[in-house]
Amino acid sequence: MNPALFVATLGGIGRLKPAPGTWGSLVVLPLLVFGPVIALLLGLLVTLLGFVATREVLRDAPDEDPGWIVVDEAAGMLIALAGLTAEASIWGVLIAFGLFRIFDIFKPWPISWADQQSGAFGVMLDDIVAGALVAAALILARPLLPGVI
């Protein structure tokens, strides 16, 4: 497998059925053990690598957004996890995961706007925006759910 395809599919995870985007989001959850700051830094790194890999993979069809490209879900989910505290419970992780998947599937504005952008930028951007919105929602919800988020 070429390196760009390996990164875009997260080592083939994007080929899992059903719901490859859900698998791409799930695979990064264990990385939260390193804390929210590391999750954010990894999210930024995966975003950069994902953009480069996606641009290469879509070179011949730049306006496509195939479901098997899941590096965008991994990046967005890592950014969402950055909104949790280091003491977040499993319930907080499940809330972050659930919100991210809901935002990624239903694409409320501004995620829908980001999804309409073309090329690798658009493929990556909608999940980055979704992750950032989830992280913001988690931070705002902390006073309402102490010890959870």
C-alpha positions as CSV (number, residue, x, y, z in Angstrom):
1,M,0.0,0.0,0.0
2,N,1.4,3.4,-0.9
3,P,2.1,5.8,2.0
4,A,-0.6,8.3,1.1
5,L,-3.2,5.6,0.9
6,F,-2.0,4.1,4.2
7,V,-2.4,7.5,5.9
8,A,-5.8,8.3,4.2
9,T,-7.3,5.0,5.2
10,L,-5.5,4.8,8.6
11,G,-3.8,1.7,7.7
12,G,-6.8,0.2,6.0
13,I,-9.4,1.0,8.7
14,G,-11.3,3.1,6.1
15,R,-12.1,-0.2,4.3
16,L,-14.0,-1.6,7.3
17,K,-17.7,-2.0,6.8
18,P,-20.2,-0.7,7.8
19,A,-19.6,2.9,8.7
20,P,-15.9,3.5,8.0
21,G,-16.1,7.0,9.4
22,T,-17.2,5.6,12.8
23,W,-14.3,3.1,12.7
24,G,-11.9,6.0,11.9
25,S,-13.3,8.0,14.9
26,L,-13.1,5.0,17.3
27,V,-9.5,4.0,16.5
28,V,-8.1,7.2,18.1
29,L,-10.1,7.1,21.4
30,P,-7.3,5.2,23.3
31,L,-5.0,8.1,22.6
32,L,-6.9,10.1,25.2
33,V,-4.8,8.3,27.9
34,F,-2.0,10.8,27.0
35,G,-4.3,13.7,28.0
36,P,-6.2,16.4,26.2
37,V,-3.2,18.6,25.2
38,I,-1.5,15.6,23.5
39,A,-4.9,14.8,21.8
40,L,-4.9,18.3,20.4
41,L,-1.3,18.2,19.2
42,L,-1.9,14.8,17.7
43,G,-5.1,16.2,16.1
44,L,-3.1,19.0,14.5
45,L,-0.4,16.5,13.3
46,V,-3.0,14.1,11.8
47,T,-4.7,17.1,10.1
48,L,-1.5,18.1,8.4
49,L,-0.6,14.5,7.4
50,G,-4.2,13.9,6.4
51,F,-4.3,16.9,4.1
52,V,-1.1,15.9,2.3
53,A,-2.2,12.3,2.0
54,T,-5.7,13.1,0.9
55,R,-4.4,15.6,-1.7
56,E,-2.2,12.9,-3.1
57,V,-4.9,10.2,-3.1
58,L,-7.4,12.5,-4.8
59,R,-4.9,13.9,-7.4
60,D,-6.9,12.4,-10.3
61,A,-10.4,13.1,-8.7
62,P,-9.9,16.2,-6.5
63,D,-13.7,16.8,-6.0
64,E,-14.4,13.4,-4.5
65,D,-14.8,12.6,-0.8
66,P,-14.8,8.8,-0.7
67,G,-16.0,7.2,2.5
68,W,-12.8,5.1,2.8
69,I,-10.8,8.2,3.5
70,V,-11.0,8.3,7.3
71,V,-8.0,10.3,8.4
72,D,-10.3,13.3,8.5
73,E,-12.5,11.6,11.2
74,A,-9.4,10.7,13.2
75,A,-8.2,14.3,13.1
76,G,-11.6,15.7,14.0
77,M,-12.1,13.2,16.8
78,L,-8.7,14.0,18.3
79,I,-9.6,17.7,18.3
80,A,-12.9,16.9,19.9
81,L,-11.2,14.9,22.7
82,A,-9.1,18.0,23.5
83,G,-12.2,19.5,25.0
84,L,-12.2,17.0,27.8
85,T,-10.4,17.4,31.1
86,A,-7.6,15.0,32.0
87,E,-10.0,13.6,34.6
88,A,-12.9,13.0,32.2
89,S,-14.9,9.8,32.8
90,I,-15.7,7.2,30.2
91,W,-19.1,9.0,30.0
92,G,-17.3,12.1,28.9
93,V,-15.5,10.2,26.2
94,L,-18.7,8.6,25.0
95,I,-20.4,12.1,25.0
96,A,-17.5,13.5,22.9
97,F,-17.6,10.5,20.5
98,G,-21.4,10.7,20.2
99,L,-21.5,14.4,19.6
100,F,-18.7,14.2,17.0
101,R,-20.4,11.4,15.1
102,I,-23.8,13.3,15.2
103,F,-22.1,16.5,13.9
104,D,-20.2,14.6,11.3
105,I,-23.2,12.8,10.0
106,F,-25.8,15.6,10.1
107,K,-23.4,18.5,9.3
108,P,-25.1,21.5,10.9
109,W,-23.8,24.9,9.9
110,P,-20.8,25.7,9.7
111,I,-19.9,22.1,9.2
112,S,-22.1,22.0,6.1
113,W,-20.3,25.0,4.7
114,A,-16.9,23.3,5.3
115,D,-18.2,20.1,3.7
116,Q,-18.9,22.1,0.5
117,Q,-15.3,23.2,0.0
118,S,-13.4,21.3,-2.7
119,G,-10.5,19.0,-2.7
120,A,-8.4,17.7,0.2
121,F,-9.1,21.0,2.0
122,G,-12.9,20.3,2.0
123,V,-12.4,16.6,2.9
124,M,-10.4,17.5,6.0
125,L,-12.1,20.8,7.0
126,D,-15.7,19.5,7.8
127,D,-14.3,17.1,10.4
128,I,-11.9,19.7,11.8
129,V,-14.8,22.1,12.3
130,A,-16.9,19.4,13.8
131,G,-14.2,18.4,16.2
132,A,-13.6,22.1,17.2
133,L,-17.4,22.6,17.8
134,V,-17.5,19.5,19.9
135,A,-14.5,20.6,21.9
136,A,-16.1,24.0,22.5
137,A,-19.4,22.4,23.6
138,L,-17.5,20.1,26.0
139,I,-15.6,23.0,27.5
140,L,-18.9,25.0,27.9
141,A,-20.6,22.0,29.5
142,R,-18.0,21.4,32.1
143,P,-19.8,23.3,34.8
144,L,-23.0,21.3,34.1
145,L,-21.3,17.9,34.2
146,P,-18.4,18.1,36.8
147,G,-16.4,15.0,37.0
148,V,-17.8,13.7,33.7
149,I,-16.3,16.0,31.1
